[in-house]
């Protein structure tokens, strides 16, 4: 049976402003990366801003553990506020159809609440799977975490508040 690991207790740390956001997100990603990797799914989650949730997935996402992504997001969507979610995939080594299904479910739920999902930095194997099933036509996928942060920041800027292309 697979285990899921949660993030350190400060996942709801107070916002630090956009200037320090990329550094904080990279620091938190490094924390997830430093955990002992195995075939289990490791889910790192934190909210650097009230309207931004970052999930870092590491290990393998399969039918035994993929539902953890929905459980984590459901806790964040409780308030029903518009939420942008970046799913960082650079540490994910495997994803089966259960993982793909969970990402689609998350994207639909976020869209229902006026939010969006961006997948960042997938490994070549994971990207290949996403391309084969056509998920690249349905969900925004970018090469790096920095690109995802920039895209979300641009989409949430006041002049683009009604932007719906994410």
N, C-alpha and C positions, 0 to 999 in steps of 0.2 A: 504494500500500500504506500502511495506517495505521501510525502509530508509537504506542507506549505509553511513557509516562514514569513512572518510579518516583519515590518520595518521597526526600527527603534521607536520608543514611545513618543518622540518629539515630532511625529508626523503631522501634527496640527500646529506647528510653530507659527508664530505671528509673521505676517508678510514683512519682507525686508525691502520692498520697492523693486521696481524692474531693473535698476542698475545692477544689483547684486544677484539677480535671478539666475543667469547662466552659471555663475560660479557655485551658487548653492545647489543647483540641480546636478552639476558635475560632481560636487562633493558627495551628495547623497547617492549618486550612481556608483561612485567609487566604494561607498560603504557596502552596497549590494554586491559589487564585484569582489570585494574582499572576503565575503562569506564563503565557506567551504562549498564548492560546487559539486553536484552529483547529478543523478538522473532525475531528481525531484525538481519540481517547479518552485522557484524562489520568487516571491512577489514583493517588491519594494514599492511602497506607496507613500506619497506625501503631497501636501497641498501648499505650495509656496505662495499662492494667492488664493483668495476666497473663490475665484472663478476658474482656477487652474489646478488640475490634478495630474500628477506625473506617476505613471506606473512603470517600474523597471522589471522586466521579466527575464529570468535567468534559468538555465537548465533546460528541461524538456517539458513541453506543454502537450498533454495527451488526455485521453478519456478519463483517466484517474484523477486529474487535478485541474482541468481547464475551467471548470465551473467556479473556481476561486476568483477568477477575474470578474465574473458577474456579481459575486458576493461582495467583493471589495467596492465595485462601482455602485452597487445598490446602497451601500452605507453612505456614500458620498452624495448620492442623488436624493437623499431623504428630504431635503428642503425644497426640492423642485426647482432650484435656481439654474440659470444657464451656466453650463460648465464645459470648459474645453479640457479634453483629456489627451495627453501625450503618452503613448505606449512605447517605451524605449525597448528595442528588441536586440541590441547588439550583443547581449549575453545569452540569448535564447538559441539553443543548439538544435532544437527539433520542435516541430509543431505538426500535429495530425489534424484530421477533419474536425475533431472536437474543439481544438483551439480556434480554427477558422470560424466555426459556428459561434463560439463565444464572442469573437471580435465583431462579427456581423450583428449579433444580438446587442452588444454594447453600443455599436454605432447607431442602430435603430432607436434604442432607448435614449441615448444622448440627443439625437435629432428630435425626438418627441418632446424633449424638454428645452429645445432651442439651442442645444450645445453641439459640439463636434468632437471628432476623434481624429488624431493624426498618429500614424505609425512612424517611428523614427529608427533609423540605423539597423534595419534587419540584416542578419547574417546572409551570405549568399544562398545557402540552402533554404532558409526560411523565405527569403525573397522569391526564390524560384517557385516554391509552393504557392505563395500569394499570387504570383503571375499566372501560374497554370490554372488556378481556379477562377481567375478574373477579378480578384478582390481589388486589384489596382484600379479598376474602373469604378469601384464603389466607395473606397476609402482612400484618403490622401496618404501617400507614403513618401517620405523624404529620406535622404541619405544619412542625415546626421541629426543629433539632438539639437544642435544650434540652429539648424534650418527649421526644425519643428517649433522651437521657441520663437524664432523670428516670425514664422507664419502665423502662429497663434497671437502674438503681440500685434501684428499688422491687422489681423481680422478683428481683434477686440478694441482697436483704437476707436475713439469717438467718431472719426470721419467715416469709419467702415462698420459702424455698429449694426447695420442691417445687412451686412454682407452674408451671403449664403453659399459661397462657393467652396467652403471647407466641408 
